[in-house]
């Protein structure tokens, strides 16, 4: 049994996982009948449909037909850098305030580019911080703390 | 006539100074992102959704609508000058438009694109105004069964455009429907799929999902591939059209407008499908099909008119029936719901100034765009030279800050990162996110109507088949599914995507 279509297999596995998960979680909530559907009815039905589709895809992925498509090529660097820059922002927005977090977001996310250069990244960061302050704080009056909240220093 | 009174109300709303400003802002931003490859109306609407919270609903919708049809104007600029489609709906414009630019007729191409779009936009606005009231009245006769079937038809239609496997696309729809179930069930109050996280009690945030799937995921994939662009350095002169050119392109504009107006309304339609179809129509209708791809002005006029017409008529199903026919309109539906307006036939009667104001604003926006676009071409061209490495951090900044403002909650930002990862996985597996978002938006409505239908029929599922309209929609949906599964059409579909 060879994996001839890896993408189909992986998608199928994803679908089956989500589908079975949905079914399992729905059983914990009241299912009800067709006439009076409980909160779990529709999700359970959807989950079973999804699992079925996933099953078909898994079978398709293992069919002994000519192999079609390779394994998906993953470049972890941009993925990890962009995601961590966003997560970093979410964690540091309140402690560090808007100005610093924005600058940090720009700098960290710029690292993901193959053409990264320190000077222009810092200029970009400064420019964007200025734009952000102008648009969000003065223009749209968002209630976001600008500076650090000193929670790091208090006991 | 009542229509004139309604339009008067609409124009009154649309030309208020504030709304004019927002219309202009939306149109300009739309053109800007249309010009820039790598960012499109869906992402932009996702990013700008939080900024519309402070605005009254009419202004928000006017601005967001402006972004959509503005992007159709802008996309043609990049296609013609750089041979890179600014928008998916401008892909076909590259074929003849860029050739025209190489022959020194770039100015002509840009002009005909703008003028064709304007004519189409005006026509489509009229269509929208005419269809609105009758369709809404029809929708009042809809019972829950009809809604479920119509939504099903809409969801199946969204698969038409999804390249790749049909099963994966259907799976995406189901997954989207499931994600829409996260949160508190309205009828019973039970918490579903919340894993005890209080922030999820209101459901998975639409903005988080949209930004993660379309914004962040897009940035990550763009960073993986390197793009090079060569901008045509020739001077663009000669913006005026000769009489012959007007005569040549006029029928193409008309055909494109009709194609676009029709296809925009249908589920799964929209600007992309319309521009492709219009190009094929022009090629078939032409007496010299071999000249297509070498700078035939009809190859620019038709698709550009079509995509603009479609961008506007696609509002018809949303504003009258409450069902978004494509992804962009699903974002608008999300925006409406966030502003507390339930999309549906009641919008016309309960919120007439909103309804007619949006329609009138489209005409105003089109006028602004055609007047501003040609003089601003130089600006757009210069903007094209902003390197992506400086642009995407800006997009991320806007995303993150906007997200925070939704609930004053950093959880949403972290959630978006997770959705971004999810979107990346889907992208790598060749799964389209568009059906997922549509399913997500329609999920709760569908469940509610399904429940109500079954309750009314006391558990008898035949209600969906015995009521005539419901049966019609189901048959259409089934027909679409079967048609797409047939080998002949499957081949044509994959060939269209390859082109």
Interface residues (C-beta under 8 A of the other chain):
Chain A: X7 X8 X10 X11 X14 X15 X18 X22 X25 X26 X29 X30 X33 X34 X35 X36 X37 X38 X39 X40 X42 X43 X46 X47 X49 X50 X53 X54 X56 X57 X60 X72 X73 X74 X75 X78 X79 X82 X83 X85 X86 X87 X89 X90 X91 X93 X94 X98 X102 X105 X106 X109 X110 X112 X113 X114 X115 X116 X120 X121 X124 X125 X128 X131 X132 X136 X140 X141 X142 X143 X144
Chain B: X51 X54 X165 X167 X168 X170 X171 X174 X175 X177 X178 X181 X185 X187 X188 X190 X192 X193 X216 X219 X220 X223 X224 X226 X387 X388 X389 X390 X392 X393 X394 X396 X397 X399 X400 X401 X404 X405 X408 X410 X411 X413 X414 X416 X417 X420 X421 X424 X425 X428 X429 X430 X431 X447 X450 X451 X454 X455 X457 X458 X459 X461
